[in-house]
Amino acid sequence: MLTDYASKIFASFDELSEILKKEGDNLVVEDDPLRVVIKRDRIEFYVSGEFHGFVSESEEQLSELVSEEAKLWLQALANLHFKRFSLRR
């Protein structure tokens, strides 16, 4: 299930890069003490700088400490809808 969210996030990586903080080739969400690092092939979760797991399109390995919060972040990021529009004159 979390892998499905990851797939959606990877598919919208370029759109997300327009609104999220960038660090090199990665996107970062700071939700102190949680840090979410979105790479092109996996999403990593850190708590106070300590690695607590990742989710990719085929695998999920999360510590119990971050599993619920990771699920909420993945749902939120996967369900953002990007819509292009033009202003009428």
Biopython code that builds the backbone (N, CA, C, O; Angstrom):
import numpy as np
from Bio.PDB.StructureBuilder import StructureBuilder

atoms = [
    (1, "MET", "N", (0.813, -1.190, 0.000)),
    (1, "MET", "CA", (0.000, 0.000, 0.000)),
    (1, "MET", "C", (0.865, 1.265, 0.000)),
    (1, "MET", "O", (0.624, 2.170, -0.799)),
    (2, "LEU", "N", (1.862, 1.342, 0.879)),
    (2, "LEU", "CA", (2.735, 2.509, 0.886)),
    (2, "LEU", "C", (3.539, 2.602, -0.396)),
    (2, "LEU", "O", (3.892, 3.695, -0.839)),
    (3, "THR", "N", (3.827, 1.464, -0.986)),
    (3, "THR", "CA", (4.568, 1.457, -2.250)),
    (3, "THR", "C", (3.742, 2.100, -3.365)),
    (3, "THR", "O", (4.301, 2.713, -4.275)),
    (4, "ASP", "N", (2.426, 1.966, -3.300)),
    (4, "ASP", "CA", (1.555, 2.625, -4.286)),
    (4, "ASP", "C", (1.641, 4.148, -4.156)),
    (4, "ASP", "O", (1.694, 4.864, -5.156)),
    (5, "TYR", "N", (1.655, 4.628, -2.920)),
    (5, "TYR", "CA", (1.811, 6.065, -2.695)),
    (5, "TYR", "C", (3.160, 6.531, -3.237)),
    (5, "TYR", "O", (3.250, 7.582, -3.872)),
    (6, "ALA", "N", (4.199, 5.751, -2.985)),
    (6, "ALA", "CA", (5.534, 6.109, -3.474)),
    (6, "ALA", "C", (5.532, 6.225, -4.995)),
    (6, "ALA", "O", (6.131, 7.150, -5.543)),
    (7, "SER", "N", (4.875, 5.311, -5.674)),
    (7, "SER", "CA", (4.807, 5.356, -7.143)),
    (7, "SER", "C", (4.171, 6.659, -7.625)),
    (7, "SER", "O", (4.643, 7.271, -8.583)),
    (8, "LYS", "N", (3.098, 7.074, -6.953)),
    (8, "LYS", "CA", (2.436, 8.328, -7.328)),
    (8, "LYS", "C", (3.354, 9.527, -7.085)),
    (8, "LYS", "O", (3.386, 10.467, -7.879)),
    (9, "ILE", "N", (4.087, 9.483, -5.995)),
    (9, "ILE", "CA", (4.995, 10.579, -5.674)),
    (9, "ILE", "C", (6.110, 10.664, -6.712)),
    (9, "ILE", "O", (6.458, 11.754, -7.165)),
    (10, "PHE", "N", (6.670, 9.515, -7.089)),
    (10, "PHE", "CA", (7.730, 9.513, -8.099)),
    (10, "PHE", "C", (7.206, 10.031, -9.436)),
    (10, "PHE", "O", (7.926, 10.713, -10.166)),
    (11, "ALA", "N", (5.956, 9.707, -9.755)),
    (11, "ALA", "CA", (5.358, 10.159, -11.014)),
    (11, "ALA", "C", (5.160, 11.681, -11.030)),
    (11, "ALA", "O", (5.152, 12.296, -12.096)),
    (12, "SER", "N", (5.001, 12.281, -9.852)),
    (12, "SER", "CA", (4.794, 13.729, -9.794)),
    (12, "SER", "C", (6.016, 14.460, -9.224)),
    (12, "SER", "O", (5.901, 15.585, -8.738)),
    (13, "PHE", "N", (7.176, 13.817, -9.288)),
    (13, "PHE", "CA", (8.408, 14.387, -8.727)),
    (13, "PHE", "C", (8.681, 15.800, -9.256)),
    (13, "PHE", "O", (9.010, 16.699, -8.483)),
    (14, "ASP", "N", (8.545, 15.992, -10.558)),
    (14, "ASP", "CA", (8.844, 17.301, -11.139)),
    (14, "ASP", "C", (7.877, 18.376, -10.635)),
    (14, "ASP", "O", (8.290, 19.503, -10.362)),
    (15, "GLU", "N", (6.603, 18.032, -10.512)),
    (15, "GLU", "CA", (5.627, 18.984, -9.984)),
    (15, "GLU", "C", (5.908, 19.287, -8.508)),
    (15, "GLU", "O", (5.812, 20.435, -8.074)),
    (16, "LEU", "N", (6.250, 18.259, -7.752)),
    (16, "LEU", "CA", (6.571, 18.464, -6.338)),
    (16, "LEU", "C", (7.801, 19.346, -6.170)),
    (16, "LEU", "O", (7.900, 20.108, -5.208)),
    (17, "SER", "N", (8.732, 19.239, -7.105)),
    (17, "SER", "CA", (9.961, 20.033, -6.997)),
    (17, "SER", "C", (9.681, 21.531, -7.099)),
    (17, "SER", "O", (10.516, 22.345, -6.705)),
    (18, "GLU", "N", (8.513, 21.897, -7.626)),
    (18, "GLU", "CA", (8.136, 23.305, -7.718)),
    (18, "GLU", "C", (7.696, 23.873, -6.366)),
    (18, "GLU", "O", (7.733, 25.088, -6.168)),
    (19, "ILE", "N", (7.281, 23.011, -5.436)),
    (19, "ILE", "CA", (6.740, 23.523, -4.169)),
    (19, "ILE", "C", (7.521, 23.075, -2.933)),
    (19, "ILE", "O", (7.348, 23.653, -1.860)),
    (20, "LEU", "N", (8.374, 22.060, -3.061)),
    (20, "LEU", "CA", (9.112, 21.563, -1.909)),
    (20, "LEU", "C", (10.551, 22.069, -1.924)),
    (20, "LEU", "O", (11.081, 22.456, -2.966)),
    (21, "LYS", "N", (11.163, 22.057, -0.760)),
    (21, "LYS", "CA", (12.557, 22.456, -0.610)),
    (21, "LYS", "C", (13.444, 21.463, -1.357)),
    (21, "LYS", "O", (13.226, 20.253, -1.295)),
    (22, "LYS", "N", (14.447, 21.987, -2.064)),
    (22, "LYS", "CA", (15.373, 21.140, -2.818)),
    (22, "LYS", "C", (16.726, 21.116, -2.128)),
    (22, "LYS", "O", (17.206, 22.137, -1.634)),
    (23, "GLU", "N", (17.335, 19.936, -2.101)),
    (23, "GLU", "CA", (18.708, 19.773, -1.640)),
    (23, "GLU", "C", (19.397, 18.908, -2.674)),
    (23, "GLU", "O", (19.256, 17.685, -2.659)),
    (24, "GLY", "N", (20.131, 19.526, -3.560)),
    (24, "GLY", "CA", (20.742, 18.794, -4.663)),
    (24, "GLY", "C", (19.657, 18.243, -5.565)),
    (24, "GLY", "O", (18.803, 18.991, -6.042)),
    (25, "ASP", "N", (19.682, 16.941, -5.802)),
    (25, "ASP", "CA", (18.679, 16.289, -6.647)),
    (25, "ASP", "C", (17.485, 15.788, -5.847)),
    (25, "ASP", "O", (16.572, 15.189, -6.415)),
    (26, "ASN", "N", (17.474, 16.020, -4.550)),
    (26, "ASN", "CA", (16.422, 15.507, -3.666)),
    (26, "ASN", "C", (15.456, 16.608, -3.252)),
    (26, "ASN", "O", (15.783, 17.794, -3.287)),
    (27, "LEU", "N", (14.264, 16.188, -2.859)),
    (27, "LEU", "CA", (13.266, 17.086, -2.286)),
    (27, "LEU", "C", (13.182, 16.780, -0.801)),
    (27, "LEU", "O", (13.301, 15.623, -0.399)),
    (28, "VAL", "N", (12.981, 17.797, 0.010)),
    (28, "VAL", "CA", (13.003, 17.598, 1.462)),
    (28, "VAL", "C", (11.789, 18.246, 2.107)),
    (28, "VAL", "O", (11.402, 19.365, 1.771)),
    (29, "VAL", "N", (11.197, 17.509, 3.044)),
    (29, "VAL", "CA", (10.111, 18.034, 3.873)),
    (29, "VAL", "C", (10.613, 17.999, 5.311)),
    (29, "VAL", "O", (11.000, 16.947, 5.821)),
    (30, "GLU", "N", (10.602, 19.155, 5.952)),
    (30, "GLU", "CA", (11.012, 19.266, 7.356)),
    (30, "GLU", "C", (9.763, 19.356, 8.218)),
    (30, "GLU", "O", (8.986, 20.303, 8.101)),
    (31, "ASP", "N", (9.576, 18.383, 9.068)),
    (31, "ASP", "CA", (8.443, 18.361, 10.000)),
    (31, "ASP", "C", (9.018, 17.946, 11.352)),
    (31, "ASP", "O", (8.781, 16.840, 11.839)),
    (32, "ASP", "N", (9.774, 18.857, 11.936)),
    (32, "ASP", "CA", (10.584, 18.592, 13.119)),
    (32, "ASP", "C", (9.855, 17.758, 14.165)),
    (32, "ASP", "O", (8.765, 18.145, 14.586)),
    (33, "PRO", "N", (10.402, 16.650, 14.592)),
    (33, "PRO", "CA", (11.758, 16.157, 14.359)),
    (33, "PRO", "C", (11.877, 15.247, 13.118)),
    (33, "PRO", "O", (12.952, 14.710, 12.848)),
    (34, "LEU", "N", (10.793, 15.076, 12.376)),
    (34, "LEU", "CA", (10.810, 14.205, 11.196)),
    (34, "LEU", "C", (11.348, 14.955, 9.983)),
    (34, "LEU", "O", (11.047, 16.129, 9.769)),
    (35, "ARG", "N", (12.139, 14.253, 9.208)),
    (35, "ARG", "CA", (12.673, 14.780, 7.943)),
    (35, "ARG", "C", (12.398, 13.734, 6.873)),
    (35, "ARG", "O", (12.782, 12.572, 7.006)),
    (36, "VAL", "N", (11.726, 14.166, 5.807)),
    (36, "VAL", "CA", (11.379, 13.281, 4.702)),
    (36, "VAL", "C", (12.239, 13.696, 3.506)),
    (36, "VAL", "O", (12.189, 14.845, 3.067)),
    (37, "VAL", "N", (13.024, 12.756, 2.985)),
    (37, "VAL", "CA", (13.890, 13.028, 1.840)),
    (37, "VAL", "C", (13.366, 12.216, 0.660)),
    (37, "VAL", "O", (13.368, 10.985, 0.680)),
    (38, "ILE", "N", (12.919, 12.933, -0.364)),
    (38, "ILE", "CA", (12.350, 12.277, -1.541)),
    (38, "ILE", "C", (13.408, 12.243, -2.631)),
    (38, "ILE", "O", (13.831, 13.277, -3.148)),
    (39, "LYS", "N", (13.823, 11.035, -2.965)),
    (39, "LYS", "CA", (14.772, 10.827, -4.057)),
    (39, "LYS", "C", (13.979, 10.309, -5.248)),
    (39, "LYS", "O", (12.777, 10.068, -5.133)),
    (40, "ARG", "N", (14.618, 10.140, -6.360)),
    (40, "ARG", "CA", (13.918, 9.648, -7.556)),
    (40, "ARG", "C", (13.495, 8.190, -7.426)),
    (40, "ARG", "O", (12.579, 7.753, -8.122)),
    (41, "ASP", "N", (14.144, 7.428, -6.547)),
    (41, "ASP", "CA", (13.842, 5.999, -6.460)),
    (41, "ASP", "C", (13.401, 5.515, -5.084)),
    (41, "ASP", "O", (13.009, 4.358, -4.934)),
    (42, "ARG", "N", (13.461, 6.391, -4.074)),
    (42, "ARG", "CA", (12.987, 6.011, -2.742)),
    (42, "ARG", "C", (12.768, 7.235, -1.882)),
    (42, "ARG", "O", (13.311, 8.309, -2.138)),
    (43, "ILE", "N", (11.959, 7.046, -0.857)),
    (43, "ILE", "CA", (11.633, 8.125, 0.073)),
    (43, "ILE", "C", (12.149, 7.698, 1.436)),
    (43, "ILE", "O", (11.755, 6.658, 1.962)),
    (44, "GLU", "N", (13.029, 8.504, 2.000)),
    (44, "GLU", "CA", (13.680, 8.153, 3.260)),
    (44, "GLU", "C", (13.124, 8.995, 4.401)),
    (44, "GLU", "O", (12.731, 10.147, 4.215)),
    (45, "PHE", "N", (13.102, 8.391, 5.586)),
    (45, "PHE", "CA", (12.571, 9.055, 6.776)),
    (45, "PHE", "C", (13.639, 9.078, 7.866)),
    (45, "PHE", "O", (14.263, 8.062, 8.172)),
    (46, "TYR", "N", (13.831, 10.266, 8.444)),
    (46, "TYR", "CA", (14.813, 10.473, 9.503)),
    (46, "TYR", "C", (14.106, 11.132, 10.689)),
    (46, "TYR", "O", (13.205, 11.952, 10.511)),
    (47, "VAL", "N", (14.525, 10.763, 11.892)),
    (47, "VAL", "CA", (14.031, 11.410, 13.105)),
    (47, "VAL", "C", (15.246, 11.934, 13.844)),
    (47, "VAL", "O", (16.135, 11.172, 14.225)),
    (48, "SER", "N", (15.275, 13.244, 14.043)),
    (48, "SER", "CA", (16.408, 13.908, 14.685)),
    (48, "SER", "C", (17.733, 13.487, 14.051)),
    (48, "SER", "O", (18.717, 13.255, 14.753)),
    (49, "GLY", "N", (17.752, 13.392, 12.733)),
    (49, "GLY", "CA", (18.963, 13.051, 12.004)),
    (49, "GLY", "C", (19.264, 11.573, 11.886)),
    (49, "GLY", "O", (20.202, 11.189, 11.188)),
    (50, "GLU", "N", (18.490, 10.735, 12.553)),
    (50, "GLU", "CA", (18.720, 9.282, 12.542)),
    (50, "GLU", "C", (17.800, 8.605, 11.520)),
    (50, "GLU", "O", (16.589, 8.824, 11.522)),
    (51, "PHE", "N", (18.386, 7.785, 10.655)),
    (51, "PHE", "CA", (17.637, 7.080, 9.612)),
    (51, "PHE", "C", (16.660, 6.088, 10.234)),
    (51, "PHE", "O", (17.040, 5.287, 11.087)),
    (52, "HIS", "N", (15.384, 6.144, 9.799)),
    (52, "HIS", "CA", (14.362, 5.244, 10.333)),
    (52, "HIS", "C", (13.619, 4.471, 9.263)),
    (52, "HIS", "O", (12.577, 3.876, 9.539)),
    (53, "GLY", "N", (14.137, 4.471, 8.048)),
    (53, "GLY", "CA", (13.546, 3.624, 7.035)),
    (53, "GLY", "C", (13.261, 4.345, 5.731)),
    (53, "GLY", "O", (13.532, 5.535, 5.565)),
    (54, "PHE", "N", (12.696, 3.561, 4.809)),
    (54, "PHE", "CA", (12.418, 4.095, 3.480)),
    (54, "PHE", "C", (11.244, 3.362, 2.853)),
    (54, "PHE", "O", (10.827, 2.301, 3.318)),
    (55, "VAL", "N", (10.724, 3.950, 1.791)),
    (55, "VAL", "CA", (9.691, 3.331, 0.970)),
    (55, "VAL", "C", (10.096, 3.561, -0.479)),
    (55, "VAL", "O", (10.482, 4.667, -0.858)),
    (56, "SER", "N", (10.006, 2.508, -1.286)),
    (56, "SER", "CA", (10.254, 2.628, -2.723)),
    (56, "SER", "C", (9.033, 2.060, -3.447)),
    (56, "SER", "O", (8.026, 1.744, -2.814)),
    (57, "GLU", "N", (9.121, 1.932, -4.759)),
    (57, "GLU", "CA", (7.992, 1.381, -5.514)),
    (57, "GLU", "C", (7.786, -0.107, -5.237)),
    (57, "GLU", "O", (6.698, -0.634, -5.470)),
    (58, "SER", "N", (8.809, -0.780, -4.747)),
    (58, "SER", "CA", (8.700, -2.225, -4.554)),
    (58, "SER", "C", (8.913, -2.695, -3.118)),
    (58, "SER", "O", (8.733, -3.874, -2.815)),
    (59, "GLU", "N", (9.296, -1.776, -2.237)),
    (59, "GLU", "CA", (9.671, -2.205, -0.888)),
    (59, "GLU", "C", (9.404, -1.104, 0.125)),
    (59, "GLU", "O", (9.487, 0.084, -0.187)),
    (60, "GLU", "N", (9.087, -1.518, 1.331)),
    (60, "GLU", "CA", (8.958, -0.566, 2.435)),
    (60, "GLU", "C", (9.615, -1.148, 3.673)),
    (60, "GLU", "O", (9.352, -2.289, 4.055)),
    (61, "GLN", "N", (10.456, -0.367, 4.281)),
    (61, "GLN", "CA", (11.134, -0.748, 5.513)),
    (61, "GLN", "C", (11.136, 0.463, 6.423)),
    (61, "GLN", "O", (11.947, 1.374, 6.259)),
    (62, "LEU", "N", (10.231, 0.469, 7.376)),
    (62, "LEU", "CA", (10.095, 1.600, 8.288)),
    (62, "LEU", "C", (10.148, 1.122, 9.729)),
    (62, "LEU", "O", (9.632, 0.053, 10.054)),
    (63, "SER", "N", (10.770, 1.913, 10.588)),
    (63, "SER", "CA", (10.762, 1.587, 12.006)),
    (63, "SER", "C", (9.364, 1.850, 12.558)),
    (63, "SER", "O", (8.578, 2.592, 11.969)),
    (64, "GLU", "N", (9.081, 1.248, 13.660)),
    (64, "GLU", "CA", (7.777, 1.444, 14.293)),
    (64, "GLU", "C", (7.575, 2.909, 14.690)),
    (64, "GLU", "O", (6.451, 3.412, 14.701)),
    (65, "LEU", "N", (8.666, 3.574, 15.012)),
    (65, "LEU", "CA", (8.611, 4.968, 15.438)),
    (65, "LEU", "C", (8.034, 5.887, 14.367)),
    (65, "LEU", "O", (7.305, 6.824, 14.691)),
    (66, "VAL", "N", (8.346, 5.636, 13.098)),
    (66, "VAL", "CA", (7.910, 6.539, 12.035)),
    (66, "VAL", "C", (6.807, 5.982, 11.143)),
    (66, "VAL", "O", (6.318, 6.693, 10.266)),
    (67, "SER", "N", (6.411, 4.754, 11.340)),
    (67, "SER", "CA", (5.491, 4.107, 10.395)),
    (67, "SER", "C", (4.173, 4.864, 10.209)),
    (67, "SER", "O", (3.716, 5.017, 9.076)),
    (68, "GLU", "N", (3.563, 5.332, 11.271)),
    (68, "GLU", "CA", (2.277, 6.024, 11.143)),
    (68, "GLU", "C", (2.450, 7.404, 10.522)),
    (68, "GLU", "O", (1.681, 7.786, 9.640)),
    (69, "GLU", "N", (3.446, 8.149, 10.971)),
    (69, "GLU", "CA", (3.701, 9.480, 10.429)),
    (69, "GLU", "C", (4.119, 9.392, 8.960)),
    (69, "GLU", "O", (3.730, 10.236, 8.153)),
    (70, "ALA", "N", (4.903, 8.380, 8.614)),
    (70, "ALA", "CA", (5.320, 8.177, 7.223)),
    (70, "ALA", "C", (4.103, 7.920, 6.343)),
    (70, "ALA", "O", (4.009, 8.450, 5.237)),
    (71, "LYS", "N", (3.185, 7.116, 6.828)),
    (71, "LYS", "CA", (1.969, 6.822, 6.067)),
    (71, "LYS", "C", (1.188, 8.102, 5.786)),
    (71, "LYS", "O", (0.714, 8.309, 4.669)),
    (72, "LEU", "N", (1.055, 8.953, 6.787)),
    (72, "LEU", "CA", (0.321, 10.207, 6.616)),
    (72, "LEU", "C", (1.008, 11.123, 5.596)),
    (72, "LEU", "O", (0.338, 11.727, 4.758)),
    (73, "TRP", "N", (2.331, 11.225, 5.664)),
    (73, "TRP", "CA", (3.061, 12.064, 4.716)),
    (73, "TRP", "C", (2.960, 11.498, 3.305)),
    (73, "TRP", "O", (2.768, 12.249, 2.348)),
    (74, "LEU", "N", (3.088, 10.189, 3.167)),
    (74, "LEU", "CA", (2.996, 9.578, 1.843)),
    (74, "LEU", "C", (1.613, 9.789, 1.238)),
    (74, "LEU", "O", (1.498, 10.095, 0.051)),
    (75, "GLN", "N", (0.569, 9.630, 2.034)),
    (75, "GLN", "CA", (-0.793, 9.870, 1.547)),
    (75, "GLN", "C", (-0.943, 11.312, 1.076)),
    (75, "GLN", "O", (-1.485, 11.570, 0.001)),
    (76, "ALA", "N", (-0.465, 12.240, 1.881)),
    (76, "ALA", "CA", (-0.606, 13.656, 1.546)),
    (76, "ALA", "C", (0.152, 13.998, 0.266)),
    (76, "ALA", "O", (-0.391, 14.666, -0.615)),
    (77, "LEU", "N", (1.391, 13.551, 0.157)),
    (77, "LEU", "CA", (2.196, 13.874, -1.018)),
    (77, "LEU", "C", (1.681, 13.184, -2.273)),
    (77, "LEU", "O", (1.781, 13.740, -3.367)),
    (78, "ALA", "N", (1.135, 11.988, -2.131)),
    (78, "ALA", "CA", (0.637, 11.241, -3.289)),
    (78, "ALA", "C", (-0.691, 11.790, -3.793)),
    (78, "ALA", "O", (-1.042, 11.605, -4.958)),
    (79, "ASN", "N", (-1.422, 12.460, -2.922)),
    (79, "ASN", "CA", (-2.754, 12.916, -3.305)),
    (79, "ASN", "C", (-2.848, 14.407, -3.591)),
    (79, "ASN", "O", (-3.944, 14.958, -3.694)),
    (80, "LEU", "N", (-1.696, 15.058, -3.719)),
    (80, "LEU", "CA", (-1.717, 16.446, -4.167)),
    (80, "LEU", "C", (-2.116, 16.434, -5.628)),
    (80, "LEU", "O", (-1.622, 15.616, -6.404)),
    (81, "HIS", "N", (-2.990, 17.318, -6.002)),
    (81, "HIS", "CA", (-3.415, 17.371, -7.398)),
    (81, "HIS", "C", (-2.891, 18.663, -8.005)),
    (81, "HIS", "O", (-3.109, 19.755, -7.480)),
    (82, "PHE", "N", (-2.208, 18.512, -9.103)),
    (82, "PHE", "CA", (-1.635, 19.662, -9.783)),
    (82, "PHE", "C", (-2.480, 19.970, -10.993)),
    (82, "PHE", "O", (-2.724, 19.110, -11.839)),
    (83, "LYS", "N", (-2.912, 21.180, -11.061)),
    (83, "LYS", "CA", (-3.803, 21.580, -12.136)),
    (83, "LYS", "C", (-3.240, 22.831, -12.783)),
    (83, "LYS", "O", (-2.913, 23.795, -12.091)),
    (84, "ARG", "N", (-3.126, 22.827, -14.059)),
    (84, "ARG", "CA", (-2.678, 24.012, -14.787)),
    (84, "ARG", "C", (-3.911, 24.812, -15.172)),
    (84, "ARG", "O", (-4.932, 24.248, -15.564)),
    (85, "PHE", "N", (-3.812, 26.096, -15.061)),
    (85, "PHE", "CA", (-4.921, 26.928, -15.469)),
    (85, "PHE", "C", (-4.383, 28.233, -16.040)),
    (85, "PHE", "O", (-3.238, 28.615, -15.799)),
    (86, "SER", "N", (-5.209, 28.881, -16.776)),
    (86, "SER", "CA", (-4.825, 30.190, -17.302)),
    (86, "SER", "C", (-5.864, 31.209, -16.858)),
    (86, "SER", "O", (-7.051, 30.906, -16.737)),
    (87, "LEU", "N", (-5.396, 32.397, -16.625)),
    (87, "LEU", "CA", (-6.302, 33.451, -16.202)),
    (87, "LEU", "C", (-7.073, 33.982, -17.397)),
    (87, "LEU", "O", (-6.525, 34.135, -18.489)),
    (88, "ARG", "N", (-8.342, 34.260, -17.179)),
    (88, "ARG", "CA", (-9.147, 34.849, -18.251)),
    (88, "ARG", "C", (-8.947, 36.357, -18.257)),
    (88, "ARG", "O", (-8.775, 36.983, -17.211)),
    (89, "ARG", "N", (-8.973, 36.908, -19.420)),
    (89, "ARG", "CA", (-8.828, 38.365, -19.544)),
    (89, "ARG", "C", (-10.165, 39.038, -19.589)),
    (89, "ARG", "O", (-10.238, 40.262, -19.691)),
]
sb = StructureBuilder()
sb.init_structure("model")
sb.init_model(0)
sb.init_chain("A")
sb.init_seg("    ")
for serial, (resi, resn, name, xyz) in enumerate(atoms, 1):
    if name == "N":
        sb.init_residue(resn, " ", resi, " ")
    sb.init_atom(name, np.array(xyz, "f"), 0.0, 1.0, " ", f" {name:<3s}", serial, name[0])
structure = sb.get_structure()
